[in-house]
Amino acid sequence: MNLKNCILILLTLLTLNSSDLFFITKLYAMGTDMNEFDLKKLKIKRKQECDLDKTDRSSLRGILSECFPECFTDRVFYKQLPTMRLMAFYEKRLIGQVGIDHRVVSVNRIPYQIFGIVDLCVTGDFRSRSIGTLLLTALENLANQCDVNYVVAFADQHELYKKLGYKQVKANCRFLAIEDLSSHSIIERDESKILLIKSREDVDFTDKTIDLLGHLF
Ligand SMILES: CC(C)(COP(=O)(O)OP(=O)(O)OC[C@H]1O[C@@H](n2cnc3c(N)ncnc32)[C@H](O)[C@@H]1OP(=O)(O)O)[C@@H](O)C(=O)NCCC(=O)NCCS
């Protein structure tokens, strides 16, 4: 990560606490010119699922089907709706999003509140400009504000997550299997290859079973 990106993320961490709608103008003022990408025009908005309007849903369908063509065609969710989303707009165009699944999981019958990362994506022409990093940083900041101690991702590719301090965890997961809008079974299996966790606490889930108390997001 270059110096500009470090400054960008550091400043973002400082600016995100105050509100669910924030502007990243400050970063631009600090002189982060990113190949004509104008940070003044970037806004990240937090929206509850029930606050999405018709335009939001239509933009989400577009970006999700572009970024996950094998999973999304005409829906704004894959298995289930997230609790809320962080949506990145450049001027009025939706260019990135991450869904947040706020839930309780259980390990040895001890409940832990988590934020599950759902369908993080950035549209093709805006990638590699730290927008994915900003979305994850905003999500983690919100997790801190909400006293959520674990941020959990299931991902095949780990680069971005590892850069941000997520750790691959060797654990089993128990979850409700959903296929084609139908719940069909409870599965328990080793998800070590795709399970990534970032935490404020030092609790070790290694070789334990994490009961997701719902679907795998
Ligand atoms: C993953 C993704 C959101 C990253 O967005 P971004 O704005 O480019 O992210 P950043 O600029 O902050 O960081 C880019 C880094 O993310 C990493 N990365 C690229 N694709 C990735 C992926 N699919 N999963 C995880 N990390 C990825 C790379 O290390 C990349 O570094 P590079 O630009 O030097 O190649 C974007 O590539 C995307 O939408 N991919 C398609 C959808 C997807 O696979 N989502 C991940 C679901 S877990």
The ligand as an SDF file (V2000), in Angstrom:
LIG
                    3D

 48 50  0  0  0  0  0  0  0  0999 V2000
  -12.7700   -7.0030   -4.2970 C   0  0  0  0  0  0  0  0  0  0  0  0
  -13.1070   -5.5820   -4.7550 C   0  0  0  0  0  0  0  0  0  0  0  0
  -14.3420   -5.1270   -4.0300 C   0  0  0  0  0  0  0  0  0  0  0  0
  -11.9420   -4.6470   -4.3900 C   0  0  0  0  0  0  0  0  0  0  0  0
  -12.3470   -3.3080   -4.6450 O   0  0  0  0  0  0  0  0  0  0  0  0
  -11.2700   -2.1580   -4.9080 P   0  0  0  0  0  0  0  0  0  0  0  0
  -11.9380   -0.8590   -4.8090 O   0  0  0  0  0  0  0  0  0  0  0  0
  -10.5290   -2.4660   -6.1430 O   0  0  0  0  0  0  0  0  0  0  0  0
  -10.3320   -2.3690   -3.6420 O   0  0  0  0  0  0  0  0  0  0  0  0
   -9.0270   -1.5810   -3.2140 P   0  0  0  0  0  0  0  0  0  0  0  0
   -8.6340   -0.6240   -4.2880 O   0  0  0  0  0  0  0  0  0  0  0  0
   -9.2340   -1.0380   -1.8630 O   0  0  0  0  0  0  0  0  0  0  0  0
   -7.9680   -2.7350   -3.0950 O   0  0  0  0  0  0  0  0  0  0  0  0
   -7.5900   -3.4160   -4.2660 C   0  0  0  0  0  0  0  0  0  0  0  0
   -6.9080   -4.7160   -3.8610 C   0  0  0  0  0  0  0  0  0  0  0  0
   -7.8880   -5.7040   -3.5140 O   0  0  0  0  0  0  0  0  0  0  0  0
   -7.3500   -7.0060   -3.8080 C   0  0  0  0  0  0  0  0  0  0  0  0
   -8.3840   -7.7340   -4.5680 N   0  0  0  0  0  0  0  0  0  0  0  0
   -8.6680   -7.6910   -5.8880 C   0  0  0  0  0  0  0  0  0  0  0  0
   -9.7200   -8.4960   -6.1680 N   0  0  0  0  0  0  0  0  0  0  0  0
  -10.0850   -9.0630   -5.0010 C   0  0  0  0  0  0  0  0  0  0  0  0
  -11.1150   -9.9870   -4.6320 C   0  0  0  0  0  0  0  0  0  0  0  0
  -11.9770  -10.5030   -5.5330 N   0  0  0  0  0  0  0  0  0  0  0  0
  -11.2300  -10.3440   -3.3290 N   0  0  0  0  0  0  0  0  0  0  0  0
  -10.4010   -9.8310   -2.3900 C   0  0  0  0  0  0  0  0  0  0  0  0
   -9.3980   -8.9430   -2.6760 N   0  0  0  0  0  0  0  0  0  0  0  0
   -9.2520   -8.5720   -3.9700 C   0  0  0  0  0  0  0  0  0  0  0  0
   -6.0680   -6.8140   -4.5880 C   0  0  0  0  0  0  0  0  0  0  0  0
   -4.9980   -6.9930   -3.6670 O   0  0  0  0  0  0  0  0  0  0  0  0
   -6.1680   -5.3460   -5.0140 C   0  0  0  0  0  0  0  0  0  0  0  0
   -4.8980   -4.7690   -5.1170 O   0  0  0  0  0  0  0  0  0  0  0  0
   -4.4410   -4.1970   -6.5630 P   0  0  0  0  0  0  0  0  0  0  0  0
   -5.3710   -3.0600   -6.8790 O   0  0  0  0  0  0  0  0  0  0  0  0
   -3.0420   -3.7660   -6.3100 O   0  0  0  0  0  0  0  0  0  0  0  0
   -4.5870   -5.3480   -7.5150 O   0  0  0  0  0  0  0  0  0  0  0  0
  -13.3160   -5.5170   -6.2970 C   0  0  0  0  0  0  0  0  0  0  0  0
  -12.1730   -6.0530   -6.9170 O   0  0  0  0  0  0  0  0  0  0  0  0
  -14.5470   -6.2940   -6.7740 C   0  0  0  0  0  0  0  0  0  0  0  0
  -15.6400   -5.7670   -6.7630 O   0  0  0  0  0  0  0  0  0  0  0  0
  -14.3610   -7.5410   -7.2330 N   0  0  0  0  0  0  0  0  0  0  0  0
  -15.4810   -8.3210   -7.7610 C   0  0  0  0  0  0  0  0  0  0  0  0
  -16.4000   -8.7790   -6.6700 C   0  0  0  0  0  0  0  0  0  0  0  0
  -15.6840   -9.6140   -5.6430 C   0  0  0  0  0  0  0  0  0  0  0  0
  -14.9700  -10.5630   -5.9530 O   0  0  0  0  0  0  0  0  0  0  0  0
  -15.8890   -9.2600   -4.3550 N   0  0  0  0  0  0  0  0  0  0  0  0
  -15.2340   -9.8960   -3.2380 C   0  0  0  0  0  0  0  0  0  0  0  0
  -16.2300  -10.7580   -2.5670 C   0  0  0  0  0  0  0  0  0  0  0  0
  -15.4860  -11.4700   -1.1270 S   0  0  0  0  0  0  0  0  0  0  0  0
  1  2  1  0
  2  3  1  0
  2  4  1  0
  2 36  1  0
  4  5  1  0
  5  6  1  0
  6  7  2  0
  6  8  1  0
  6  9  1  0
  9 10  1  0
 10 11  2  0
 10 12  1  0
 10 13  1  0
 13 14  1  0
 14 15  1  0
 15 16  1  0
 15 30  1  0
 16 17  1  0
 17 18  1  0
 17 28  1  0
 18 19  1  0
 18 27  1  0
 19 20  2  0
 20 21  1  0
 21 22  1  0
 21 27  2  0
 22 23  1  0
 22 24  2  0
 24 25  1  0
 25 26  2  0
 26 27  1  0
 28 29  1  0
 28 30  1  0
 30 31  1  0
 31 32  1  0
 32 33  2  0
 32 34  1  0
 32 35  1  0
 36 37  1  0
 36 38  1  0
 38 39  2  0
 38 40  1  0
 40 41  1  0
 41 42  1  0
 42 43  1  0
 43 44  2  0
 43 45  1  0
 45 46  1  0
 46 47  1  0
 47 48  1  0
M  END
$$$$
